[in-house]
Amino acid sequence: MKHRLSVFLILVLLFSFFLPVTADAEGDGNIDHGGGGMGNGNGENYWNPGDEGVRITVVRASDRAVVTTPIDFTDKAPSSTTAHFGKVSKLQYNSGTSLTPHMNGYTYNTPGIAMPRIISSGSGQADIDEIKRYFCSEYTLMRISDVTGMDYEVLINGQYKILLEPIAYMTFQGVKMAMTATEAALFDQQLNGGLRSKMVSLSHKNLPLAMFLETPDLGYPAWDGSTTTAASNTDIISSLGLGIVRFNEAAPEPLEVTTYDYEYRINTEVITSVTVRGGQADPDHPVTVRFTIGGQTYTVSGVYYPEGDSQLVWVRWTTPSTPQTMNIHVSVSGGGSASQGTITAKIVDLSGNDPPNPVADDRNNSYSSTSVPNKPQKTSSSWGVWHPRWHAYWVWHGTEEDGYWCDHGWWEFDWYAYNASLSSSMSVVPDAKAPTASGKLMKSGYGINQTVTANVSTNQSSAVTEAQNAVTYFPEYQYKTYWRLLERTSRGYSSKFEFASNKYSTYKRRTHFTPIWFPDGSYTPYTWLADCWTPAGMLSVNLTDSVTIRGSLWDDWHIAPVKP
């Protein structure tokens, strides 16, 4: 009862009928798996093979947006009092959604036709071909359509993909819990390795290795690591516990051919990270990482992590003032190895692409509106640092009368969690020199002013930069060809960006002139706010705001005959 009560308190604190599948396959499964035997459990910490399910999320392929609430399919009947973390997908966690436990209210759906074994164990191995056939079958896809409320023909038209995540229903410290592999890794970080220490064969091996990608997709890599040993929390969160069903009706996306790992802007403070793993790093066996960038070496010493896990290591530096491609060399001493030995960074300059001078007789009779861009954005991130502490264990050597005490202790590790979030707003208004503007209503041909504010919140300021760049694109150019790099007029974690002074403005105002030919209706600039760097990547936001165009500046002119 003592253990049952302890995990309940931890959670409270963290919260404050069989038929063969015969339908033809409709989708293409990007899924592989691994795993193996299970260790022995006990009355407080155990998992029964077959206590499993799959979380299913429909994702738009173009921008990786989650378009349906995730659903859980299982052939079991989990109790509504099962502790869980809500219906959250791996994509949402990797975009910054925090782990939010619930002590009851767990819901699920039964697929009708029983699912094949998902998680391998000592009592039986999962068959990846059966898993692919099942989740790519017409029956299962129609069932997903029915439960999510998404039209079946839309679901399979090639514009969407289905994200699959295996779920385990386990008992941890006497409490029945449901979790995906990503949730298990995040939960283990919260518990400073407490879940791994009790349930490693399930939580860090068979569950995450139940599904992983054969080829990269949705921003996740193909897994090329071990398929028989326990994985680290970092690897699980970044690469494991997922499969993808995709459809071929739409033309395939062009392959993005890149020869660099990072793209940075000039004159920008950035953070470059690698993951270090291998053995155990502690004060008796410390690890040091060195980054050589542009002829300068940055040394990060005192890198620690427990056996079987890893540590994110980063360096904060400022990019050069000219566009170029740089190679960053990473070396590790003291044991362990880095995820990359050489990192290629492309440094770009976004300035110098301002729109041309607008003139009164400009015309664009072929103009048609286009949808506002929606770049992948990330508004929050989380990471952590392992801190070792010595666990003393004194042993008496010798006889009762003659001997000595000797410390046979060991290193234990605490996980210190950190996070950062980026919030922002954008305001577009008619320029004060537009004489007939009223509120957000204006005539075409006059200028607009724009303000973007950015607010960064973090509990590790040394590892997070302010938001440093904002770029605005305009509808008259189909949100491409020309743009304005905004000027940062206020710096820090609460910063502000505005148009730079316009050289075509009589009064040199911070303005952008709307084209005189622009049709009546909404005029919507789009801004990409970026370069808030964290050890877990860059935070960025898509922003829009609008003014309404009605009439043109010619309506404000009156031409009268010359009096004799």
C-alpha positions, 0 to 999 in steps of 0.5 A: 500500500505504501508504493501504491500511495507514493505513485499516486502522490507523484501523479498528483504533484505532476498534475497540481469478436475476431474476424480475418482482415481480408480487405485490400490494402488502401495505404502504405505502411512506413513501419518496422519494429524490434523488441524481445523478451521481458524481464521479471515484474512484481506485484507493484510493477508489471505488464501482461503481454497483450495489454496494449493498444494504438494511438491514431492521429490524422496529420496533414502532410503539407504542414504536419498539422494534427487535424483530428483529436487522437483516438486510442484503439484497443481490444482490451477494456481498460478501466475508466479509472486508468491513469493516463496523459490525455489524447496527445500525439507524438507530434504535439509533444514534440511541438511543446505540449506538456505532459499532463497526467489524469487519474481517471476518465480514460476513453478508448475505441474497439476496432471491431476486427481484432488487432494483431499483436503490437508489442513483442514479449517473451511469450510471443513476437509481433509480426510487422507484416500483419501490423502493416496489413491491418492498419493499411486495410480498407476496413481499419481505415473506414473505422478510423474515418468513422471514429474521427468523423473525417470523411473517408475519401478525404482521409485517403486522398493523399493529402493526409497521413495517419500517425500510429503510436503503440500504447501499453497498459501497465501497472506501475507502483500499484497504479494501472496506467496507459501510455505511449512510448513518448509519454513513457520517456517524458514521464521517466524524465519527470521521475528522474529515471524512476519508470526505467528503473522498474519497467525498462524492458517494457517502457524503454525497449519493447514499447518504443521498439514496437514501431519505428520508421523504415524511411524518414517522414513527418520530420522523424528519422528512420531508426538505425539504432539497436532493435534489441536493447533499451533505448534512451529517453532522448532517442525514444522522444525523437525517433521511436514509438511511431509508424505512419500510414500514407496514401499515394493518390496525390503527387508525391512531395518532392524530395528536399535535397539539402547538404546542411544540418542547420540553416541560420541567419547572419548576425544571429545568436544561435545554439548548436546541439549534439547528443552524447551517449555511450557507457556512463559519464559521472565525476569519476568518468567525466565527458568533455565535448568540444565544438570547433566553429570558425576557427574557435573552439568551445569546450563543454566539460562536466557532461554526465549521464547514466548508463543506457541514457544520453545527454544533449550538449550545446554551444551558444555562438553568433553567426558571421555577418556574411552568407557562407557554409560552415563546418562545425567539428565536434569531438568527445573525450572521456568516453562516449560519442556524439550523434554527429562529428561534423555539422554543416551550417548554411548561413543566409542573409534575408535582407535586400529583397524589399519590394520595388517602388510602387507607382500610380499607374501600376497594374496587375490584371492577372492577380489572383489571391493565394492562401497564406503560407503556414511554415512548420512552427514550434512555440515551445520546447523542453530539454534537461540535464543529468546531475550526478550525486553520490549514494554512499554505502558504507561496508565494514571490512575486518573482524568485529574488533579490528577493521575499517569502514569502506564506502562502496557507494555509487553514482545516482542521477537526477534529471533537471528539466528545462523549457522555453516558450515563445508567444507573439502578436502582430498588428497591421494598421493604416499608416497615419499619412492615409488621410481617409483611413478609418480604423482598419479600413483604408483605400489601396495605394496608401501605406500600412504600419506593422508591429510584431511583439515577441515574448520568451519565457524560460527557466534556463535563460543561459540556454535560450536566445531572444527572438531575433528575426521576423520576415513579412511577406505580402499578398500582392507578391503571392507571399514570395518574390519580395519580402521585408526583413523587419527591424528589431526596435526593442530587444530582450525576451520581450522584443518588438519588430517593425518595418524599417524606414521605407526609402520610397516614403516621402517622410521616410516612415516605417511603412509598406505601400499597398498596390493601388490596383489591389482589389477590395477586400482583406489585405493580409501580410504574413510574418514568420517570427524566428530565431529563438534558439534553445538546445532542443531547436528553434522556436518560431511562429506564423503570424497574420493580421489584416486591413480592409481595402475599399476603393483606391487613393484615386477616389481621394482626388478631384480634378476640376476644369480650369477656370478661364 
